[in-house]
């Protein structure tokens, strides 16, 4: 049994499951930081802080293993 109850970041039932978040451009591109990204506009990472976006939608995207 999960001891975290409603504070658990994982779903305890299938109906609590949410879609996985869109992580597109939520992290800086390691290649771009080294000077050149070969993927250009198709890169899934941000090329500088102006392209960086955030998401807070990380909760309940997987079932709790302790439930």
N, CA, C, O and CB atoms as a CASP TS submission, in Angstrom:
PFRMAT TS
TARGET T0000
AUTHOR 0000-0000-0000
METHOD Language model
MODEL 1
PARENT N/A
ATOM      1  N   UNK     1       0.844  -1.190   0.000  1.00  0.00           N
ATOM      2  CA  UNK     1       0.000   0.000   0.000  1.00  0.00           C
ATOM      3  C   UNK     1       0.883   1.245   0.000  1.00  0.00           C
ATOM      4  O   UNK     1       1.882   1.304   0.716  1.00  0.00           O
ATOM      5  CB  UNK     1      -0.956   0.003   1.224  1.00  0.00           C
ATOM      6  N   UNK     2       0.525   2.194  -0.772  1.00  0.00           N
ATOM      7  CA  UNK     2       1.282   3.449  -0.867  1.00  0.00           C
ATOM      8  C   UNK     2       0.991   4.305   0.364  1.00  0.00           C
ATOM      9  O   UNK     2      -0.169   4.553   0.695  1.00  0.00           O
ATOM     10  CB  UNK     2       0.922   4.225  -2.177  1.00  0.00           C
ATOM     11  N   UNK     3       2.035   4.746   1.029  1.00  0.00           N
ATOM     12  CA  UNK     3       1.861   5.538   2.244  1.00  0.00           C
ATOM     13  C   UNK     3       1.607   7.024   1.961  1.00  0.00           C
ATOM     14  O   UNK     3       1.290   7.781   2.879  1.00  0.00           O
ATOM     15  CB  UNK     3       3.082   5.393   3.121  1.00  0.00           C
ATOM     16  N   UNK     4       1.744   7.447   0.700  1.00  0.00           N
ATOM     17  CA  UNK     4       1.588   8.868   0.363  1.00  0.00           C
ATOM     18  C   UNK     4       0.130   9.266   0.108  1.00  0.00           C
ATOM     19  O   UNK     4      -0.201  10.451   0.136  1.00  0.00           O
ATOM     20  CB  UNK     4       2.421   9.197  -0.861  1.00  0.00           C
ATOM     21  N   UNK     5      -0.716   8.311  -0.133  1.00  0.00           N
ATOM     22  CA  UNK     5      -2.131   8.607  -0.352  1.00  0.00           C
ATOM     23  C   UNK     5      -2.372   9.595  -1.475  1.00  0.00           C
ATOM     24  O   UNK     5      -1.847   9.421  -2.575  1.00  0.00           O
ATOM     25  CB  UNK     5      -2.738   9.136   0.904  1.00  0.00           C
ATOM     26  N   UNK     6      -3.164  10.638  -1.213  1.00  0.00           N
ATOM     27  CA  UNK     6      -3.486  11.629  -2.245  1.00  0.00           C
ATOM     28  C   UNK     6      -2.293  12.518  -2.602  1.00  0.00           C
ATOM     29  O   UNK     6      -2.334  13.215  -3.616  1.00  0.00           O
ATOM     30  CB  UNK     6      -4.643  12.494  -1.783  1.00  0.00           C
ATOM     31  N   UNK     7      -1.242  12.508  -1.795  1.00  0.00           N
ATOM     32  CA  UNK     7      -0.038  13.294  -2.097  1.00  0.00           C
ATOM     33  C   UNK     7       0.907  12.561  -3.048  1.00  0.00           C
ATOM     34  O   UNK     7       1.924  13.123  -3.455  1.00  0.00           O
ATOM     35  CB  UNK     7       0.701  13.637  -0.806  1.00  0.00           C
ATOM     36  N   UNK     8       0.596  11.341  -3.401  1.00  0.00           N
ATOM     37  CA  UNK     8       1.430  10.560  -4.311  1.00  0.00           C
ATOM     38  C   UNK     8       1.345  11.167  -5.713  1.00  0.00           C
ATOM     39  O   UNK     8       0.261  11.527  -6.171  1.00  0.00           O
ATOM     40  CB  UNK     8       0.991   9.063  -4.327  1.00  0.00           C
ATOM     41  N   UNK     9       2.490  11.278  -6.392  1.00  0.00           N
ATOM     42  CA  UNK     9       2.514  11.846  -7.736  1.00  0.00           C
ATOM     43  C   UNK     9       2.157  10.823  -8.800  1.00  0.00           C
ATOM     44  O   UNK     9       2.084  11.161  -9.982  1.00  0.00           O
ATOM     45  CB  UNK     9       3.874  12.428  -8.029  1.00  0.00           C
ATOM     46  N   UNK    10       1.932   9.566  -8.398  1.00  0.00           N
ATOM     47  CA  UNK    10       1.540   8.512  -9.321  1.00  0.00           C
ATOM     48  C   UNK    10       0.050   8.213  -9.164  1.00  0.00           C
ATOM     49  O   UNK    10      -0.543   8.469  -8.116  1.00  0.00           O
ATOM     50  CB  UNK    10       2.381   7.238  -9.083  1.00  0.00           C
ATOM     51  N   UNK    11      -0.535   7.672 -10.218  1.00  0.00           N
ATOM     52  CA  UNK    11      -1.963   7.325 -10.197  1.00  0.00           C
ATOM     53  C   UNK    11      -2.173   6.038  -9.403  1.00  0.00           C
ATOM     54  O   UNK    11      -1.358   5.119  -9.486  1.00  0.00           O
ATOM     55  CB  UNK    11      -2.515   7.165 -11.643  1.00  0.00           C
ATOM     56  N   UNK    12      -3.242   5.969  -8.646  1.00  0.00           N
ATOM     57  CA  UNK    12      -3.575   4.767  -7.894  1.00  0.00           C
ATOM     58  C   UNK    12      -4.666   3.946  -8.575  1.00  0.00           C
ATOM     59  O   UNK    12      -4.939   2.818  -8.163  1.00  0.00           O
ATOM     60  CB  UNK    12      -4.010   5.139  -6.493  1.00  0.00           C
ATOM     61  N   UNK    13      -5.281   4.490  -9.593  1.00  0.00           N
ATOM     62  CA  UNK    13      -6.273   3.782 -10.386  1.00  0.00           C
ATOM     63  C   UNK    13      -6.123   4.208 -11.832  1.00  0.00           C
ATOM     64  O   UNK    13      -5.643   5.309 -12.105  1.00  0.00           O
ATOM     65  CB  UNK    13      -7.712   4.054  -9.870  1.00  0.00           C
ATOM     66  N   UNK    14      -6.522   3.362 -12.757  1.00  0.00           N
ATOM     67  CA  UNK    14      -6.377   3.677 -14.180  1.00  0.00           C
ATOM     68  C   UNK    14      -7.123   4.942 -14.574  1.00  0.00           C
ATOM     69  O   UNK    14      -6.682   5.664 -15.468  1.00  0.00           O
ATOM     70  CB  UNK    14      -6.868   2.520 -15.019  1.00  0.00           C
ATOM     71  N   UNK    15      -8.250   5.223 -13.919  1.00  0.00           N
ATOM     72  CA  UNK    15      -9.021   6.412 -14.286  1.00  0.00           C
ATOM     73  C   UNK    15      -8.341   7.714 -13.832  1.00  0.00           C
ATOM     74  O   UNK    15      -8.760   8.796 -14.242  1.00  0.00           O
ATOM     75  CB  UNK    15     -10.420   6.326 -13.682  1.00  0.00           C
ATOM     76  N   UNK    16      -7.296   7.625 -12.992  1.00  0.00           N
ATOM     77  CA  UNK    16      -6.524   8.801 -12.581  1.00  0.00           C
ATOM     78  C   UNK    16      -5.394   9.110 -13.554  1.00  0.00           C
ATOM     79  O   UNK    16      -4.809  10.192 -13.499  1.00  0.00           O
ATOM     80  CB  UNK    16      -5.955   8.592 -11.187  1.00  0.00           C
ATOM     81  N   UNK    17      -5.082   8.171 -14.444  1.00  0.00           N
ATOM     82  CA  UNK    17      -3.961   8.362 -15.368  1.00  0.00           C
ATOM     83  C   UNK    17      -4.199   9.545 -16.291  1.00  0.00           C
ATOM     84  O   UNK    17      -5.309   9.748 -16.783  1.00  0.00           O
ATOM     85  CB  UNK    17      -3.731   7.100 -16.193  1.00  0.00           C
ATOM     86  N   UNK    18      -3.158  10.316 -16.519  1.00  0.00           N
ATOM     87  CA  UNK    18      -3.215  11.467 -17.416  1.00  0.00           C
ATOM     88  C   UNK    18      -2.241  11.235 -18.557  1.00  0.00           C
ATOM     89  O   UNK    18      -1.340  10.402 -18.451  1.00  0.00           O
ATOM     90  CB  UNK    18      -2.887  12.792 -16.662  1.00  0.00           C
ATOM     91  N   UNK    19      -2.417  11.963 -19.638  1.00  0.00           N
ATOM     92  CA  UNK    19      -1.489  11.862 -20.758  1.00  0.00           C
ATOM     93  C   UNK    19      -0.114  12.358 -20.329  1.00  0.00           C
ATOM     94  O   UNK    19       0.008  13.225 -19.464  1.00  0.00           O
ATOM     95  CB  UNK    19      -2.003  12.665 -21.976  1.00  0.00           C
ATOM     96  N   UNK    20       0.923  11.790 -20.952  1.00  0.00           N
ATOM     97  CA  UNK    20       2.276  12.249 -20.666  1.00  0.00           C
ATOM     98  C   UNK    20       2.434  13.678 -21.177  1.00  0.00           C
ATOM     99  O   UNK    20       1.860  14.034 -22.207  1.00  0.00           O
ATOM    100  CB  UNK    20       3.335  11.307 -21.312  1.00  0.00           C
ATOM    101  N   UNK    21       3.211  14.503 -20.462  1.00  0.00           N
ATOM    102  CA  UNK    21       3.352  15.908 -20.853  1.00  0.00           C
ATOM    103  C   UNK    21       4.151  16.075 -22.139  1.00  0.00           C
ATOM    104  O   UNK    21       4.964  15.222 -22.496  1.00  0.00           O
ATOM    105  CB  UNK    21       4.016  16.692 -19.740  1.00  0.00           C
ATOM    106  N   UNK    22       3.911  17.170 -22.818  1.00  0.00           N
ATOM    107  CA  UNK    22       4.676  17.530 -24.004  1.00  0.00           C
ATOM    108  C   UNK    22       5.983  18.163 -23.523  1.00  0.00           C
ATOM    109  O   UNK    22       5.976  19.264 -22.972  1.00  0.00           O
ATOM    110  CB  UNK    22       3.866  18.510 -24.946  1.00  0.00           C
ATOM    111  N   UNK    23       7.096  17.475 -23.731  1.00  0.00           N
ATOM    112  CA  UNK    23       8.383  17.951 -23.254  1.00  0.00           C
ATOM    113  C   UNK    23       9.182  18.662 -24.338  1.00  0.00           C
ATOM    114  O   UNK    23      10.368  18.935 -24.148  1.00  0.00           O
ATOM    115  CB  UNK    23       9.181  16.803 -22.709  1.00  0.00           C
ATOM    116  N   UNK    24       8.555  18.968 -25.471  1.00  0.00           N
ATOM    117  CA  UNK    24       9.205  19.645 -26.582  1.00  0.00           C
ATOM    118  C   UNK    24       9.780  20.983 -26.120  1.00  0.00           C
ATOM    119  O   UNK    24       9.052  21.834 -25.609  1.00  0.00           O
ATOM    120  CB  UNK    24       8.214  19.853 -27.742  1.00  0.00           C
ATOM    121  N   UNK    25      11.071  21.162 -26.298  1.00  0.00           N
ATOM    122  CA  UNK    25      11.802  22.394 -25.968  1.00  0.00           C
ATOM    123  C   UNK    25      11.724  22.780 -24.492  1.00  0.00           C
ATOM    124  O   UNK    25      11.699  23.966 -24.166  1.00  0.00           O
ATOM    125  CB  UNK    25      11.275  23.529 -26.798  1.00  0.00           C
ATOM    126  N   UNK    26      11.686  21.783 -23.592  1.00  0.00           N
ATOM    127  CA  UNK    26      11.700  22.060 -22.156  1.00  0.00           C
ATOM    128  C   UNK    26      13.099  21.888 -21.570  1.00  0.00           C
ATOM    129  O   UNK    26      13.288  22.018 -20.361  1.00  0.00           O
ATOM    130  CB  UNK    26      10.713  21.143 -21.430  1.00  0.00           C
ATOM    131  N   UNK    27      14.078  21.596 -22.423  1.00  0.00           N
ATOM    132  CA  UNK    27      15.465  21.438 -21.990  1.00  0.00           C
ATOM    133  C   UNK    27      16.361  22.034 -23.068  1.00  0.00           C
ATOM    134  O   UNK    27      16.053  21.954 -24.257  1.00  0.00           O
ATOM    135  CB  UNK    27      15.820  19.928 -21.726  1.00  0.00           C
ATOM    136  N   UNK    28      17.477  22.636 -22.643  1.00  0.00           N
ATOM    137  CA  UNK    28      18.404  23.214 -23.614  1.00  0.00           C
ATOM    138  C   UNK    28      19.108  22.116 -24.409  1.00  0.00           C
ATOM    139  O   UNK    28      19.422  21.054 -23.871  1.00  0.00           O
ATOM    140  CB  UNK    28      19.441  24.105 -22.904  1.00  0.00           C
ATOM    141  N   UNK    29      19.349  22.376 -25.682  1.00  0.00           N
ATOM    142  CA  UNK    29      19.991  21.438 -26.595  1.00  0.00           C
ATOM    143  C   UNK    29      21.486  21.320 -26.254  1.00  0.00           C
ATOM    144  O   UNK    29      22.196  22.325 -26.281  1.00  0.00           O
ATOM    145  CB  UNK    29      19.797  21.890 -28.071  1.00  0.00           C
ATOM    146  N   UNK    30      21.968  20.128 -25.937  1.00  0.00           N
ATOM    147  CA  UNK    30      23.385  19.974 -25.614  1.00  0.00           C
ATOM    148  C   UNK    30      24.298  20.288 -26.803  1.00  0.00           C
ATOM    149  O   UNK    30      25.391  20.823 -26.618  1.00  0.00           O
ATOM    150  CB  UNK    30      23.648  18.565 -25.127  1.00  0.00           C
ATOM    151  N   UNK    31      23.861  19.961 -28.009  1.00  0.00           N
ATOM    152  CA  UNK    31      24.665  20.251 -29.202  1.00  0.00           C
ATOM    153  C   UNK    31      24.733  21.755 -29.450  1.00  0.00           C
ATOM    154  O   UNK    31      25.793  22.281 -29.789  1.00  0.00           O
ATOM    155  CB  UNK    31      24.080  19.533 -30.438  1.00  0.00           C
ATOM    156  N   UNK    32      23.618  22.443 -29.284  1.00  0.00           N
ATOM    157  CA  UNK    32      23.578  23.894 -29.468  1.00  0.00           C
ATOM    158  C   UNK    32      24.494  24.594 -28.453  1.00  0.00           C
ATOM    159  O   UNK    32      25.173  25.568 -28.780  1.00  0.00           O
ATOM    160  CB  UNK    32      22.127  24.414 -29.330  1.00  0.00           C
ATOM    161  N   UNK    33      24.497  24.079 -27.222  1.00  0.00           N
ATOM    162  CA  UNK    33      25.354  24.651 -26.188  1.00  0.00           C
ATOM    163  C   UNK    33      26.839  24.471 -26.508  1.00  0.00           C
ATOM    164  O   UNK    33      27.668  25.269 -26.071  1.00  0.00           O
ATOM    165  CB  UNK    33      25.037  24.020 -24.844  1.00  0.00           C
ATOM    166  N   UNK    34      27.176  23.431 -27.264  1.00  0.00           N
ATOM    167  CA  UNK    34      28.563  23.199 -27.683  1.00  0.00           C
ATOM    168  C   UNK    34      28.923  24.010 -28.928  1.00  0.00           C
ATOM    169  O   UNK    34      30.081  24.028 -29.347  1.00  0.00           O
ATOM    170  CB  UNK    34      28.790  21.709 -27.953  1.00  0.00           C
ATOM    171  N   UNK    35      27.930  24.683 -29.518  1.00  0.00           N
ATOM    172  CA  UNK    35      28.223  25.566 -30.627  1.00  0.00           C
ATOM    173  C   UNK    35      27.442  25.328 -31.904  1.00  0.00           C
ATOM    174  O   UNK    35      27.263  26.260 -32.687  1.00  0.00           O
ATOM    175  CB  UNK    35      29.623  25.474 -30.929  1.00  0.00           C
ATOM    176  N   UNK    36      26.963  24.099 -32.145  1.00  0.00           N
ATOM    177  CA  UNK    36      26.237  23.832 -33.384  1.00  0.00           C
ATOM    178  C   UNK    36      25.321  22.622 -33.206  1.00  0.00           C
ATOM    179  O   UNK    36      25.744  21.568 -32.731  1.00  0.00           O
ATOM    180  CB  UNK    36      27.221  23.598 -34.553  1.00  0.00           C
ATOM    181  N   UNK    37      24.059  22.797 -33.598  1.00  0.00           N
ATOM    182  CA  UNK    37      23.101  21.687 -33.583  1.00  0.00           C
ATOM    183  C   UNK    37      22.832  21.276 -35.021  1.00  0.00           C
ATOM    184  O   UNK    37      22.401  22.095 -35.834  1.00  0.00           O
ATOM    185  CB  UNK    37      21.768  22.085 -32.853  1.00  0.00           C
ATOM    186  N   UNK    38      23.080  20.023 -35.336  1.00  0.00           N
ATOM    187  CA  UNK    38      22.884  19.529 -36.703  1.00  0.00           C
ATOM    188  C   UNK    38      21.414  19.329 -37.055  1.00  0.00           C
ATOM    189  O   UNK    38      21.081  19.131 -38.224  1.00  0.00           O
ATOM    190  CB  UNK    38      23.624  18.226 -36.888  1.00  0.00           C
ATOM    191  N   UNK    39      20.527  19.379 -36.057  1.00  0.00           N
ATOM    192  CA  UNK    39      19.098  19.160 -36.303  1.00  0.00           C
ATOM    193  C   UNK    39      18.343  20.443 -36.661  1.00  0.00           C
ATOM    194  O   UNK    39      17.225  20.378 -37.173  1.00  0.00           O
ATOM    195  CB  UNK    39      18.465  18.531 -35.083  1.00  0.00           C
ATOM    196  N   UNK    40      18.930  21.583 -36.402  1.00  0.00           N
ATOM    197  CA  UNK    40      18.312  22.855 -36.771  1.00  0.00           C
ATOM    198  C   UNK    40      16.903  23.042 -36.247  1.00  0.00           C
ATOM    199  O   UNK    40      16.650  22.850 -35.057  1.00  0.00           O
ATOM    200  CB  UNK    40      18.295  22.984 -38.241  1.00  0.00           C
ATOM    201  N   UNK    41      15.975  23.418 -37.132  1.00  0.00           N
ATOM    202  CA  UNK    41      14.585  23.691 -36.743  1.00  0.00           C
ATOM    203  C   UNK    41      13.813  22.451 -36.326  1.00  0.00           C
ATOM    204  O   UNK    41      12.760  22.577 -35.700  1.00  0.00           O
ATOM    205  CB  UNK    41      13.865  24.356 -37.875  1.00  0.00           C
ATOM    206  N   UNK    42      14.296  21.257 -36.648  1.00  0.00           N
ATOM    207  CA  UNK    42      13.593  20.029 -36.279  1.00  0.00           C
ATOM    208  C   UNK    42      14.030  19.497 -34.919  1.00  0.00           C
ATOM    209  O   UNK    42      13.527  18.467 -34.468  1.00  0.00           O
ATOM    210  CB  UNK    42      13.815  18.967 -37.335  1.00  0.00           C
ATOM    211  N   UNK    43      14.958  20.182 -34.264  1.00  0.00           N
ATOM    212  CA  UNK    43      15.465  19.746 -32.963  1.00  0.00           C
ATOM    213  C   UNK    43      14.365  19.842 -31.913  1.00  0.00           C
ATOM    214  O   UNK    43      13.619  20.820 -31.874  1.00  0.00           O
ATOM    215  CB  UNK    43      16.687  20.590 -32.540  1.00  0.00           C
ATOM    216  N   UNK    44      14.267  18.816 -31.059  1.00  0.00           N
ATOM    217  CA  UNK    44      13.241  18.810 -30.017  1.00  0.00           C
ATOM    218  C   UNK    44      13.661  19.594 -28.776  1.00  0.00           C
ATOM    219  O   UNK    44      12.865  19.774 -27.854  1.00  0.00           O
ATOM    220  CB  UNK    44      12.912  17.387 -29.629  1.00  0.00           C
ATOM    221  N   UNK    45      14.911  20.060 -28.753  1.00  0.00           N
ATOM    222  CA  UNK    45      15.425  20.829 -27.633  1.00  0.00           C
ATOM    223  C   UNK    45      15.409  22.326 -27.937  1.00  0.00           C
ATOM    224  O   UNK    45      15.331  22.734 -29.096  1.00  0.00           O
ATOM    225  CB  UNK    45      16.840  20.375 -27.288  1.00  0.00           C
ATOM    226  N   UNK    46      15.484  23.138 -26.884  1.00  0.00           N
ATOM    227  CA  UNK    46      15.495  24.596 -27.026  1.00  0.00           C
ATOM    228  C   UNK    46      16.882  25.073 -27.421  1.00  0.00           C
ATOM    229  O   UNK    46      17.889  24.579 -26.913  1.00  0.00           O
ATOM    230  CB  UNK    46      15.048  25.278 -25.718  1.00  0.00           C
ATOM    231  N   UNK    47      16.927  26.035 -28.328  1.00  0.00           N
ATOM    232  CA  UNK    47      18.180  26.658 -28.745  1.00  0.00           C
ATOM    233  C   UNK    47      18.259  28.042 -28.117  1.00  0.00           C
ATOM    234  O   UNK    47      18.004  29.049 -28.778  1.00  0.00           O
ATOM    235  CB  UNK    47      18.284  26.742 -30.303  1.00  0.00           C
ATOM    236  N   UNK    48      18.613  28.085 -26.848  1.00  0.00           N
ATOM    237  CA  UNK    48      18.691  29.319 -26.094  1.00  0.00           C
ATOM    238  C   UNK    48      17.499  29.498 -25.178  1.00  0.00           C
ATOM    239  O   UNK    48      16.463  28.853 -25.347  1.00  0.00           O
ATOM    240  CB  UNK    48      18.800  30.491 -27.027  1.00  0.00           C
ATOM    241  N   UNK    49      17.656  30.371 -24.217  1.00  0.00           N
ATOM    242  CA  UNK    49      16.601  30.581 -23.219  1.00  0.00           C
ATOM    243  C   UNK    49      15.309  31.125 -23.809  1.00  0.00           C
ATOM    244  O   UNK    49      14.237  30.888 -23.253  1.00  0.00           O
ATOM    245  CB  UNK    49      17.088  31.520 -22.155  1.00  0.00           C
ATOM    246  N   UNK    50      15.385  31.853 -24.927  1.00  0.00           N
ATOM    247  CA  UNK    50      14.161  32.409 -25.527  1.00  0.00           C
ATOM    248  C   UNK    50      13.258  31.311 -26.091  1.00  0.00           C
ATOM    249  O   UNK    50      12.046  31.507 -26.191  1.00  0.00           O
ATOM    250  CB  UNK    50      14.520  33.404 -26.639  1.00  0.00           C
ATOM    251  N   UNK    51      13.828  30.153 -26.464  1.00  0.00           N
ATOM    252  CA  UNK    51      13.041  29.025 -26.979  1.00  0.00           C
ATOM    253  C   UNK    51      12.575  28.083 -25.873  1.00  0.00           C
ATOM    254  O   UNK    51      11.715  27.234 -26.105  1.00  0.00           O
ATOM    255  CB  UNK    51      13.855  28.245 -27.997  1.00  0.00           C
ATOM    256  N   UNK    52      13.127  28.224 -24.689  1.00  0.00           N
ATOM    257  CA  UNK    52      12.842  27.312 -23.587  1.00  0.00           C
ATOM    258  C   UNK    52      11.422  27.508 -23.078  1.00  0.00           C
ATOM    259  O   UNK    52      10.990  28.635 -22.835  1.00  0.00           O
ATOM    260  CB  UNK    52      13.844  27.517 -22.449  1.00  0.00           C
ATOM    261  N   UNK    53      10.700  26.408 -22.918  1.00  0.00           N
ATOM    262  CA  UNK    53       9.360  26.474 -22.364  1.00  0.00           C
ATOM    263  C   UNK    53       9.274  25.561 -21.155  1.00  0.00           C
ATOM    264  O   UNK    53      10.151  24.721 -20.950  1.00  0.00           O
ATOM    265  CB  UNK    53       8.304  26.089 -23.420  1.00  0.00           C
ATOM    266  N   UNK    54       8.244  25.710 -20.362  1.00  0.00           N
ATOM    267  CA  UNK    54       8.102  24.883 -19.165  1.00  0.00           C
ATOM    268  C   UNK    54       6.735  24.227 -19.142  1.00  0.00           C
ATOM    269  O   UNK    54       5.801  24.660 -19.818  1.00  0.00           O
ATOM    270  CB  UNK    54       8.314  25.720 -17.893  1.00  0.00           C
ATOM    271  N   UNK    55       6.643  23.176 -18.353  1.00  0.00           N
ATOM    272  CA  UNK    55       5.368  22.498 -18.142  1.00  0.00           C
ATOM    273  C   UNK    55       5.342  21.987 -16.709  1.00  0.00           C
ATOM    274  O   UNK    55       6.358  21.528 -16.187  1.00  0.00           O
ATOM    275  CB  UNK    55       5.162  21.326 -19.167  1.00  0.00           C
ATOM    276  N   UNK    56       4.204  22.067 -16.090  1.00  0.00           N
ATOM    277  CA  UNK    56       4.065  21.559 -14.724  1.00  0.00           C
ATOM    278  C   UNK    56       3.197  20.303 -14.711  1.00  0.00           C
ATOM    279  O   UNK    56       2.745  19.871 -13.651  1.00  0.00           O
ATOM    280  CB  UNK    56       3.460  22.640 -13.799  1.00  0.00           C
ATOM    281  N   UNK    57       2.968  19.729 -15.863  1.00  0.00           N
ATOM    282  CA  UNK    57       2.027  18.617 -16.005  1.00  0.00           C
ATOM    283  C   UNK    57       2.737  17.263 -15.929  1.00  0.00           C
ATOM    284  O   UNK    57       2.719  16.498 -16.893  1.00  0.00           O
ATOM    285  CB  UNK    57       1.271  18.735 -17.330  1.00  0.00           C
ATOM    286  N   UNK    58       3.358  16.969 -14.791  1.00  0.00           N
ATOM    287  CA  UNK    58       4.100  15.727 -14.630  1.00  0.00           C
ATOM    288  C   UNK    58       3.415  14.726 -13.707  1.00  0.00           C
ATOM    289  O   UNK    58       3.930  13.620 -13.539  1.00  0.00           O
ATOM    290  CB  UNK    58       5.467  16.026 -14.108  1.00  0.00           C
ATOM    291  N   UNK    59       2.309  15.053 -13.118  1.00  0.00           N
ATOM    292  CA  UNK    59       1.704  14.200 -12.112  1.00  0.00           C
ATOM    293  C   UNK    59       0.729  13.191 -12.704  1.00  0.00           C
ATOM    294  O   UNK    59       0.013  13.474 -13.664  1.00  0.00           O
ATOM    295  CB  UNK    59       1.001  15.041 -11.092  1.00  0.00           C
ATOM    296  N   UNK    60       0.725  12.022 -12.110  1.00  0.00           N
ATOM    297  CA  UNK    60      -0.224  10.955 -12.420  1.00  0.00           C
ATOM    298  C   UNK    60      -0.152  10.486 -13.875  1.00  0.00           C
ATOM    299  O   UNK    60      -1.188  10.233 -14.488  1.00  0.00           O
ATOM    300  CB  UNK    60      -1.622  11.420 -12.114  1.00  0.00           C
ATOM    301  N   UNK    61       1.046  10.367 -14.432  1.00  0.00           N
ATOM    302  CA  UNK    61       1.216   9.857 -15.785  1.00  0.00           C
ATOM    303  C   UNK    61       1.606   8.388 -15.795  1.00  0.00           C
ATOM    304  O   UNK    61       1.786   7.803 -16.863  1.00  0.00           O
ATOM    305  CB  UNK    61       2.257  10.668 -16.520  1.00  0.00           C
ATOM    306  N   UNK    62       1.739   7.783 -14.615  1.00  0.00           N
ATOM    307  CA  UNK    62       2.046   6.350 -14.488  1.00  0.00           C
ATOM    308  C   UNK    62       1.382   5.827 -13.216  1.00  0.00           C
ATOM    309  O   UNK    62       1.107   6.580 -12.282  1.00  0.00           O
ATOM    310  CB  UNK    62       3.602   6.096 -14.456  1.00  0.00           C
ATOM    311  N   UNK    63       1.134   4.524 -13.207  1.00  0.00           N
ATOM    312  CA  UNK    63       0.534   3.920 -12.022  1.00  0.00           C
ATOM    313  C   UNK    63       1.582   3.779 -10.918  1.00  0.00           C
ATOM    314  O   UNK    63       2.752   3.513 -11.193  1.00  0.00           O
ATOM    315  CB  UNK    63      -0.081   2.543 -12.364  1.00  0.00           C
ATOM    316  N   UNK    64       1.159   3.958  -9.686  1.00  0.00           N
ATOM    317  CA  UNK    64       2.019   3.814  -8.504  1.00  0.00           C
ATOM    318  C   UNK    64       2.340   2.341  -8.317  1.00  0.00           C
ATOM    319  O   UNK    64       1.438   1.503  -8.285  1.00  0.00           O
ATOM    320  CB  UNK    64       1.336   4.402  -7.223  1.00  0.00           C
ATOM    321  N   UNK    65       3.613   2.026  -8.193  1.00  0.00           N
ATOM    322  CA  UNK    65       4.037   0.624  -8.008  1.00  0.00           C
ATOM    323  C   UNK    65       3.746   0.106  -6.613  1.00  0.00           C
ATOM    324  O   UNK    65       3.744  -1.105  -6.390  1.00  0.00           O
ATOM    325  CB  UNK    65       5.519   0.484  -8.291  1.00  0.00           C
ATOM    326  N   UNK    66       3.502   0.999  -5.678  1.00  0.00           N
ATOM    327  CA  UNK    66       3.252   0.588  -4.284  1.00  0.00           C
ATOM    328  C   UNK    66       1.771   0.505  -3.935  1.00  0.00           C
ATOM    329  O   UNK    66       1.418   0.146  -2.812  1.00  0.00           O
ATOM    330  CB  UNK    66       3.927   1.551  -3.339  1.00  0.00           C
ATOM    331  N   UNK    67       0.905   0.833  -4.889  1.00  0.00           N
ATOM    332  CA  UNK    67      -0.527   0.834  -4.604  1.00  0.00           C
ATOM    333  C   UNK    67      -1.118  -0.522  -4.813  1.00  0.00           C
ATOM    334  O   UNK    67      -2.319  -0.708  -4.619  1.00  0.00           O
ATOM    335  CB  UNK    67      -1.244   1.840  -5.462  1.00  0.00           C
TER
END
